[in-house]
Amino acid sequence: MAEATPDKSAREHEIVVYGATGFTGGLTAEYLARRGGELRWALAGRNQAKLQAVRDRLAAINPALAGMPLLGADFTDRASMRAMAESTKVVISTVGPYIHYGEPLVAACAAAGTDYVDLTGEPEFVDRMWLGYHGEAERTGARLVHSCGFDSIPYDLGVLYTVGQLPENVPIRIDCYVRIGGTFSGGTYHSAINIMGRMRHGLRVAKERRRLEPTPTNRRVRGLTGRPHNTPAAGGWSVPFPTIDPQTVLRSARALDRYGPDFTYSHHLVVKRLPMVGGFVAGAGTMIALTQLAPTRNLLLKLKDPGEGPSPEQREKSWFKVILISEGGGHHLTTEVSGGDPGYGETSKMLAESALSLAQDDLPDRAGQLTPAVAMGQALIDRLQNAGIKFGVI
């Protein structure tokens, strides 16, 4: 049971966006500005001049925001982190790589009973935050929800949506196939380099979490890796895709009995032609090798600035499709989650709607580190459908 906490409805803000001066943070703030409606929100960061520039940009979208609050907050100043967390119901964090900059805010939110969302795809960071703050967040009533962007909303909520179309109390298998057309920002690139460079650290932390984290005793939840194969129903050749996303899906499956007594999941990236599979595997292997040594890792990090991002024209042409082929109790079903620019336009939408759901929706009484499906579930699916992201049976 959560301890009694201050009435969050009386807090000054419903949402604070921390990191709005960055690329994705700015897009998230712009989405909230365009969305309209009554919302008490603020921007936070360490550079007041840059925050003022973002506020001016938002006021051009929505003149009512000309006087929105700007909060001074710096991850190196834990008092400022705590003050920000205590001022709001929900904090959106877009300040990555999270393994370097994310922990002080998670700690502040866990202590203050404040809900938290981010867009991390960094498994080591998520595992470290579970080890450090899950228990405290359970006690204070904070909901710490990581990976609320393209990592891992389409898969986590896509699987939840698919499970809801299948019979109850039967074994379920879902094979997920991801198709992407888009480019990535400097921040995403830096996070990926850091993930690959810290793989050994990440494996140790993951092992410690597995040792301590309870698992269901009367149900089985499994992840399958598989091999590259041709999947006509998904539109090409499929290669195992070892991102944070299957970890998120499997954590939801362990937490929710609706996923059945025996749940199996696999996760794949789809490419059009077989030679691309070999190129993908070889390229990934080379990058992993290069990131193990500090000199080559630092050279890779210099290739792209963290503040860089694709142009509006590039984002307009970007898209994603997540195809989920499932079987449960003799029923076979194919579902799809699809949308536009995955890395930025749709990620900022997913992140903002996740925060709005935590701030405003009637959600299950749960706390601690939670997945999007466990924390928000159908309420967030409904929001995203209303915002133009498609969930459907095909």
Solvent accessible surface area in square Angstrom, and as a share of the most:
residue,aa,sasa,rsa
1,M,231,1.03
2,A,52,0.40
3,E,102,0.46
4,A,110,0.85
5,T,54,0.31
6,P,94,0.59
7,D,100,0.52
8,K,40,0.17
9,S,69,0.45
10,A,84,0.65
11,R,24,0.09
12,E,117,0.53
13,H,4,0.02
14,E,20,0.09
15,I,0,0.00
16,V,0,0.00
17,V,0,0.00
18,Y,11,0.04
19,G,10,0.10
20,A,1,0.01
21,T,61,0.35
22,G,38,0.37
23,F,55,0.23
24,T,20,0.12
25,G,1,0.01
26,G,1,0.01
27,L,27,0.14
28,T,0,0.00
29,A,0,0.00
30,E,23,0.10
31,Y,40,0.15
32,L,6,0.03
33,A,4,0.03
34,R,156,0.57
35,R,107,0.39
36,G,29,0.28
37,G,73,0.70
38,E,172,0.77
39,L,33,0.16
40,R,107,0.39
41,W,14,0.05
42,A,0,0.00
43,L,0,0.00
44,A,0,0.00
45,G,8,0.08
46,R,170,0.62
47,N,62,0.32
48,Q,76,0.34
49,A,74,0.57
50,K,115,0.49
51,L,0,0.00
52,Q,82,0.37
53,A,59,0.46
54,V,6,0.04
55,R,53,0.20
56,D,95,0.49
57,R,107,0.39
58,L,0,0.00
59,A,22,0.17
60,A,90,0.70
61,I,57,0.29
62,N,38,0.20
63,P,107,0.67
64,A,88,0.68
65,L,18,0.09
66,A,64,0.49
67,G,65,0.62
68,M,10,0.04
69,P,53,0.33
70,L,32,0.16
71,L,39,0.19
72,G,53,0.51
73,A,3,0.03
74,D,36,0.18
75,F,44,0.18
76,T,95,0.55
77,D,66,0.34
78,R,143,0.52
79,A,75,0.58
80,S,19,0.12
81,M,1,0.00
82,R,97,0.36
83,A,61,0.47
84,M,5,0.02
85,A,0,0.00
86,E,83,0.37
87,S,23,0.15
88,T,0,0.00
89,K,37,0.16
90,V,0,0.00
91,V,0,0.00
92,I,0,0.00
93,S,2,0.01
94,T,21,0.12
95,V,35,0.20
96,G,33,0.32
97,P,11,0.07
98,Y,5,0.02
99,I,35,0.18
100,H,92,0.41
101,Y,77,0.29
102,G,3,0.03
103,E,70,0.31
104,P,14,0.09
105,L,2,0.01
106,V,0,0.00
107,A,18,0.14
108,A,8,0.06
109,C,0,0.00
110,A,0,0.00
111,A,32,0.25
112,A,8,0.06
113,G,0,0.00
114,T,0,0.00
115,D,2,0.01
116,Y,0,0.00
117,V,0,0.00
118,D,0,0.00
119,L,41,0.20
120,T,2,0.01
121,G,19,0.18
122,E,6,0.03
123,P,30,0.19
124,E,14,0.06
125,F,2,0.01
126,V,9,0.05
127,D,2,0.01
128,R,92,0.33
129,M,4,0.02
130,W,26,0.09
131,L,61,0.30
132,G,46,0.44
133,Y,33,0.13
134,H,34,0.15
135,G,32,0.31
136,E,53,0.24
137,A,0,0.00
138,E,78,0.35
139,R,123,0.45
140,T,18,0.11
141,G,20,0.19
142,A,0,0.00
143,R,38,0.14
144,L,0,0.00
145,V,0,0.00
146,H,8,0.04
147,S,3,0.02
148,C,0,0.00
149,G,0,0.00
150,F,23,0.09
151,D,42,0.22
152,S,0,0.00
153,I,1,0.01
154,P,1,0.01
155,Y,2,0.01
156,D,1,0.00
157,L,0,0.00
158,G,0,0.00
159,V,1,0.00
160,L,30,0.15
161,Y,36,0.14
162,T,0,0.00
163,V,0,0.00
164,G,47,0.45
165,Q,86,0.38
166,L,6,0.03
167,P,43,0.27
168,E,112,0.50
169,N,125,0.64
170,V,29,0.17
171,P,78,0.49
172,I,5,0.02
173,R,108,0.39
174,I,0,0.00
175,D,22,0.11
176,C,0,0.00
177,Y,14,0.05
178,V,0,0.00
179,R,57,0.21
180,I,49,0.25
181,G,19,0.19
182,G,33,0.32
183,T,60,0.35
184,F,97,0.41
185,S,5,0.03
186,G,0,0.00
187,G,25,0.24
188,T,61,0.35
189,Y,45,0.17
190,H,23,0.10
191,S,21,0.14
192,A,41,0.32
193,I,0,0.00
194,N,16,0.08
195,I,59,0.30
196,M,34,0.15
197,G,13,0.12
198,R,63,0.23
199,M,77,0.34
200,R,154,0.56
201,H,72,0.32
202,G,14,0.14
203,L,119,0.59
204,R,146,0.53
205,V,13,0.08
206,A,21,0.16
207,K,139,0.59
208,E,61,0.27
209,R,7,0.03
210,R,164,0.60
211,R,167,0.61
212,L,87,0.43
213,E,46,0.21
214,P,114,0.72
215,T,87,0.50
216,P,39,0.25
217,T,140,0.81
218,N,129,0.66
219,R,31,0.11
220,R,127,0.46
221,V,23,0.13
222,R,93,0.34
223,G,45,0.43
224,L,72,0.36
225,T,98,0.57
226,G,48,0.46
227,R,200,0.73
228,P,66,0.41
229,H,63,0.28
230,N,83,0.42
231,T,12,0.07
232,P,111,0.70
233,A,72,0.55
234,A,1,0.01
235,G,38,0.37
236,G,9,0.08
237,W,68,0.24
238,S,0,0.00
239,V,5,0.03
240,P,25,0.15
241,F,37,0.15
242,P,121,0.76
243,T,38,0.22
244,I,3,0.01
245,D,2,0.01
246,P,24,0.15
247,Q,62,0.28
248,T,9,0.05
249,V,0,0.00
250,L,22,0.11
251,R,42,0.15
252,S,0,0.00
253,A,0,0.00
254,R,85,0.31
255,A,60,0.47
256,L,24,0.12
257,D,110,0.57
258,R,72,0.26
259,Y,0,0.00
260,G,3,0.03
261,P,58,0.36
262,D,28,0.14
263,F,0,0.00
264,T,8,0.04
265,Y,2,0.01
266,S,4,0.02
267,H,8,0.04
268,H,6,0.03
269,L,21,0.11
270,V,13,0.07
271,V,18,0.10
272,K,137,0.58
273,R,146,0.53
274,L,90,0.45
275,P,107,0.67
276,M,85,0.38
277,V,8,0.05
278,G,44,0.42
279,G,47,0.45
280,F,71,0.29
281,V,82,0.47
282,A,64,0.50
283,G,36,0.34
284,A,40,0.31
285,G,39,0.38
286,T,76,0.44
287,M,53,0.24
288,I,60,0.30
289,A,64,0.49
290,L,66,0.33
291,T,0,0.00
292,Q,52,0.23
293,L,115,0.57
294,A,48,0.37
295,P,94,0.59
296,T,39,0.23
297,R,58,0.21
298,N,73,0.37
299,L,112,0.56
300,L,20,0.10
301,L,36,0.18
302,K,160,0.68
303,L,132,0.66
304,K,63,0.27
305,D,77,0.40
306,P,70,0.44
307,G,49,0.47
308,E,82,0.37
309,G,32,0.31
310,P,9,0.06
311,S,42,0.27
312,P,86,0.54
313,E,116,0.52
314,Q,88,0.39
315,R,45,0.16
316,E,147,0.66
317,K,164,0.70
318,S,10,0.06
319,W,93,0.33
320,F,1,0.00
321,K,77,0.33
322,V,0,0.00
323,I,8,0.04
324,L,0,0.00
325,I,50,0.25
326,S,4,0.03
327,E,59,0.26
328,G,0,0.00
329,G,41,0.40
330,G,58,0.56
331,H,106,0.48
332,H,147,0.65
333,L,37,0.19
334,T,37,0.22
335,T,1,0.00
336,E,33,0.15
337,V,1,0.00
338,S,16,0.10
339,G,20,0.19
340,G,28,0.27
341,D,12,0.06
342,P,3,0.02
343,G,14,0.14
344,Y,2,0.01
345,G,30,0.29
346,E,13,0.06
347,T,7,0.04
348,S,5,0.03
349,K,31,0.13
350,M,1,0.00
351,L,0,0.00
352,A,0,0.00
353,E,4,0.02
354,S,0,0.00
355,A,0,0.00
356,L,2,0.01
357,S,0,0.00
358,L,6,0.03
359,A,6,0.05
360,Q,80,0.36
361,D,43,0.22
362,D,146,0.75
363,L,23,0.12
364,P,57,0.36
365,D,149,0.77
366,R,93,0.34
367,A,22,0.17
368,G,0,0.00
369,Q,21,0.09
370,L,23,0.11
371,T,16,0.09
372,P,0,0.00
373,A,4,0.03
374,V,8,0.04
375,A,1,0.01
376,M,3,0.02
377,G,8,0.08
378,Q,102,0.45
379,A,29,0.23
380,L,0,0.00
381,I,0,0.00
382,D,63,0.33
383,R,34,0.13
384,L,0,0.00
385,Q,72,0.32
386,N,137,0.70
387,A,28,0.22
388,G,46,0.44
389,I,3,0.01
390,K,141,0.60
391,F,17,0.07
392,G,23,0.22
393,V,79,0.45
394,I,118,0.60
